[in-house]
Amino acid sequence: MAKIATASILILLYAGYSLLIYTKGTREDLSFSQSEKMIIAKGKTLYQEHNCQSCHQLYGLGGYLGPDLTTAYSDKKRGEAYVRAMLQSGGNRMPRFHFSKEQTDQLIAYLKYVDSTAAPLRTASNQ
């Protein structure tokens, strides 16, 4: 009987937590113009087309060869200039993709968007 009660409590706690996360736990104060949404979407498409997730993580999902990019835009050690330089010239393990300036801007916009939705992660990783 104790196992059933414990399991029931855990299920109820999980349901309550899920409800909180999928309703109140997400940021609703983000608003973007239609043109910004298109640029972000193009950046996301580039991220997917070039298989960036095979080496990099977003929100803890992806590869482990490169750094987690969830908060790379606001990271004090990296930031926009560092990300832009890596996208344009590559690095030791990162290939040079020969992105145009427009493509680089689209990827930066996507990473900025991802960063803006990762408030809890940002405060934990950038301290």
C-alpha positions, 0 to 999 in steps of 0.5 A, a space after each residue: 500500500 505504501 508503494 502505491 501511495 508513493 507512486 501516486 504522490 510522485 505522479 501527481 507531483 510530476 503532473 503539477 510540475 509539467 503543468 507549471 513548466 508548460 504553462 507558467 514556466 515559459 517566457 511569454 514576454 518575448 515579442 518579435 516582428 514578422 521580419 525578425 521571426 523570418 530571420 530567426 527561422 532562416 537561422 534555425 534552418 541553417 543550423 539544421 541544414 549544416 547539422 550543427 547539432 551533431 557537435 553542439 548542444 542547445 538546451 542540453 540536446 545535441 553533440 559534445 564535440 563543440 561547446 553548448 550554444 544555448 547561452 553563447 550569445 550572452 556568455 561573458 567569455 564568448 558573446 556575439 563577436 566570438 560566435 560571429 568570428 567562429 561562424 566566419 572562419 571556423 576553428 580548430 575542430 569547427 570547419 569553415 562553412 563559408 557563410 555569407 554575411 546574411 547567413 551569419 546574421 541569420 545564425 546569430 539571430 537564431 542563437 540570440 533567440 535561443 539565448 533569450 529563451 534560456 533565462 534559467 540556464 543563463 543565470 546558472 552558467 554565466 556566474 
